[in-house]
């Protein structure tokens, strides 16, 4: 039960932060491309790599609880694969195949690259 509370608490914080980050990104750069979702997913990818290494290799004694709070809860609420999918389908249905493909390629490559970068950063500690 304690683990579920940690996940719920982390998820609530992640959801609110996702809204704040993506809303502010859209406010500054506009909504002609899903920039807000891209920024959130990219940042979440960097953080998941970094936190994974930090919790597995450095904080082993309480890593399981922090992993539930931060990775499953917070980053699960913060990142937005479902939003990425919906926005990509919306671009496809509107006939904007170039932007849909651009969203797929950029999102996947940036997020994988930043996850790897997060792992490398975590291992530098």
C-alpha positions in Angstrom: 0.0 0.0 0.0 2.9 2.4 0.8 4.3 1.9 -2.6 1.0 2.8 -4.3 0.8 6.0 -2.3 4.4 6.9 -3.4 3.4 6.2 -7.0 0.2 8.2 -6.7 2.0 11.2 -5.1 4.8 11.2 -7.7 2.2 10.9 -10.5 0.2 13.8 -9.3 3.3 16.0 -9.1 4.4 14.8 -12.6 1.0 15.5 -14.1 0.9 19.0 -12.8 4.4 19.7 -13.9 3.7 18.3 -17.3 0.8 20.7 -17.7 2.9 23.7 -16.6 5.9 22.9 -18.8 4.0 22.1 -21.9 1.6 25.0 -21.5 4.5 27.4 -21.2 6.3 25.9 -24.2 3.2 26.3 -26.3 2.8 29.9 -25.0 6.3 30.8 -26.2 6.5 28.9 -29.5 2.9 28.3 -30.5 0.8 25.3 -31.3 1.7 24.6 -35.0 3.8 21.6 -33.9 3.5 19.5 -30.7 6.5 21.3 -29.1 5.2 21.1 -25.6 4.9 17.3 -25.7 8.3 17.0 -27.3 10.0 19.0 -24.6 8.2 17.1 -21.8 9.1 13.7 -23.3 12.7 14.8 -24.0 13.2 16.1 -20.5 11.5 13.0 -19.1 13.8 10.8 -21.2 16.9 12.5 -19.8 15.6 12.3 -16.3 14.7 8.6 -16.5 18.2 7.7 -17.7 19.8 9.7 -15.0 17.5 8.6 -12.2 17.7 5.0 -13.2 21.5 5.0 -12.9 21.4 7.1 -9.7 18.9 4.8 -8.0 20.4 1.5 -9.2 24.1 2.3 -8.8 24.3 4.8 -5.9 21.2 4.7 -3.7 20.7 0.9 -3.4 19.4 0.9 0.2 16.2 2.8 -0.6 16.3 2.7 -4.3 13.1 0.7 -4.6 11.0 3.3 -2.8 12.6 6.2 -4.8 12.2 4.2 -8.0 8.4 3.9 -7.3 8.1 7.6 -6.4 10.3 9.1 -9.2 10.4 6.8 -12.1 7.0 5.0 -12.0 5.0 7.8 -10.4 6.6 11.2 -11.2 8.0 10.4 -14.7 5.0 8.2 -15.5 2.8 11.2 -14.9 5.2 13.7 -16.4 5.9 12.0 -19.8 3.2 11.9 -22.4 3.5 9.0 -24.8 -0.3 9.0 -25.2 -0.3 12.7 -26.1 2.5 12.1 -28.5 0.5 9.4 -30.2 -2.7 11.4 -30.3 -1.0 14.5 -31.7 0.8 12.4 -34.3 -2.5 10.8 -35.4 -4.1 14.3 -35.5 -1.4 15.5 -37.9 -1.9 12.4 -40.1 -5.7 12.8 -40.2 -5.3 16.5 -41.1 -3.1 15.4 -44.0 0.1 16.8 -42.6 2.3 13.8 -43.2 5.6 15.7 -43.2 5.0 17.1 -39.7 3.7 13.7 -38.5 6.8 12.0 -39.7 9.0 14.8 -38.3 7.3 14.4 -34.9 7.9 10.7 -34.9 11.5 10.9 -36.0 12.4 13.8 -33.7 10.6 12.5 -30.6 12.0 9.0 -30.8 15.5 10.0 -31.7 15.7 12.8 -29.2 14.1 10.8 -26.4 16.4 7.8 -26.9 19.4 10.0 -27.2 18.6 11.9 -24.0 17.8 8.7 -22.1 21.3 7.5 -23.0 22.7 10.9 -22.1 21.0 10.6 -18.7 22.5 7.2 -18.1 26.0 8.6 -19.0 25.5 11.6 -16.7 24.4 9.3 -13.9 27.4 7.1 -14.3 29.7 10.2 -14.0 28.8 10.7 -10.4 
